Amino acid sequence: MHYYSTRKQDYKVGAAEAILQGPAPGGGLFVPSVQAEPFKLETLPAGHYRQIAATVFEKFRGDYSREDISQAIDAAYSDTGFAHPDITPLKKLEDGQHVLELYHGPTGAFKDIALQILPHLLTIAASKSGDSKEIVILAATSGDTGKAALEGFRDVKGTGIVVYFPEKGVSSVQEIQMTTQEGNNVTVAAVRGNFDHTQAGVKEIFNDAGIKSKLNGAGYRLSSANSINWGRLMPQIVYYFKAYRTLLDDGIIIPGEAVNFAVPTGNFGNILAGFYARQLGLPVNRLICASNRNNVLSDFINSGNYDSRRKLFNSLSPSMDILVSSNLERLLFEISGRDSELINTWMNELSTEGRYQIDSATLGKVQELFWSDYTGDEETLKVIADTYRDRGYLMDPHTAVGKNVLDRYLAVEKDRHQSIILSTASPFKFTKTTIKALFGQNAYRNLNELELIRVLAGKTGTRSPACLAGLDQKPILHRQVIEPADMPGHLLELLNPG
Ligand SMILES: *Cc1c(COP(=O)(O)O)cnc(C)c1O
């Protein structure tokens, strides 16, 4: 097997090269050459998450050897890295509805699932290509990704990681998570500015040929852990199979019975993994795409018109505050019969005009599988409160967006299939919002976020994740604050290429 570029189908690379490159040259994204398959029970081994991962990765591994993959899986999904032995436990919420908890990794958000294994896939790929340079991951973060990348790459041989975050642009829990980061190959610095300034600084470094050649000369290869890398998408396919296996084992479904997945969506990575799971034969009835008030995607799925020309709102589900969902390009490529010419047309329109409209045949295919709607902040708070009151289950605001859109879907379509809501973050990662939902606007206003973690645990009798609860005891290890203009200089000084 090999990997195509969505915008240049005759450009093919192996799996390791696709993961090493990240985006394809000329702006496309890599997609696997796998063919759609019918359901086979053999793709669902009983047993640990790691066994299901090995079976799923087998379809995509290409030039990675089976040993490479199993070594990466063992390193990523160990019982010490994840706080739950099932890695992604499935919990029953109510009749016909289940929650797949994806947040038991080291940072409390679902990005851990991909970022725990990506460093291993990358270093194996580099050694295959004969490149002995140290991989330096450079990232600008508005919160969750930076911390998950730091935990994934810390102390991984042959790699280093540098994360810049906006001094006033992350929550205090997120800031402390990053400034207390341990590891002998990690650097964290705050940037005086907002996320746009920070991101612009990182882009400038990536686009500077002079910096690149200096670093190459000194034995470094700059890379990114961005969510458009195939190596971040592939690991997410696994938990769709794992959830299905759990429902089978619990006798809730019979082999081959189709289920729905409801996914709180931002960059369209998580839900696209569900699409690929279905391509591999997983019996998926509907993929329910849940947006927040930044409802570009739900407008698109309902109309075929992707229009990013609108104001970005800061919502209570910040990890979904996004106007351009990059991974949608992969879905359109697959659904249009891998027509790279069409993809070029639409993506060029998106970059020049901020919008594109797909044809009605393609839209029909999208709507056969996807259903979408959105949830505003007021409703998000109400869902958190109602679900806790009625079911005794505490969920984070992103998950609440998913639950609300699923309820609407089930009511509108009168669908009786079992449904699985993907829970993307621990409720303790967004304590301000969960506390506000449960106890009202004015409760505990004088407490900081770390104190709120304790309040939420005490009041709900829920254990807070160890990775968040212990934060106030950890020493601050990274105190540097730099100007946006000094970012290239900071990096060069750090790596000291002379
Ligand atoms: C990143 C993230 C999302 C969005 O996932 P996509 O793959 O970008 O659609 C949703 N919830 C949380 C908590 C996240 O961190």
The ligand as an SDF file (V2000), in Angstrom:
LIG
                    3D

 15 15  0  0  0  0  0  0  0  0999 V2000
   -9.0410   18.9950   19.3750 C   0  0  0  0  0  0  0  0  0  0  0  0
  -10.2990   18.8150   20.1710 C   0  0  0  0  0  0  0  0  0  0  0  0
  -11.5680   18.6420   19.5500 C   0  0  0  0  0  0  0  0  0  0  0  0
  -11.7530   18.6840   18.0530 C   0  0  0  0  0  0  0  0  0  0  0  0
  -11.2520   17.5510   17.3990 O   0  0  0  0  0  0  0  0  0  0  0  0
  -10.9980   17.5780   15.8240 P   0  0  0  0  0  0  0  0  0  0  0  0
  -10.2570   16.3290   15.5300 O   0  0  0  0  0  0  0  0  0  0  0  0
  -10.1730   18.8090   15.5680 O   0  0  0  0  0  0  0  0  0  0  0  0
  -12.3280   17.6510   15.1640 O   0  0  0  0  0  0  0  0  0  0  0  0
  -12.6810   18.4460   20.3490 C   0  0  0  0  0  0  0  0  0  0  0  0
  -12.5780   18.4510   21.6990 N   0  0  0  0  0  0  0  0  0  0  0  0
  -11.4040   18.6200   22.3300 C   0  0  0  0  0  0  0  0  0  0  0  0
  -11.3710   18.6430   23.8140 C   0  0  0  0  0  0  0  0  0  0  0  0
  -10.2220   18.7990   21.6000 C   0  0  0  0  0  0  0  0  0  0  0  0
   -9.0510   18.9900   22.2450 O   0  0  0  0  0  0  0  0  0  0  0  0
  1  2  1  0
  2  3  1  0
  2 14  2  0
  3  4  1  0
  3 10  2  0
  4  5  1  0
  5  6  1  0
  6  7  2  0
  6  8  1  0
  6  9  1  0
 10 11  1  0
 11 12  2  0
 12 13  1  0
 12 14  1  0
 14 15  1  0
M  END
$$$$
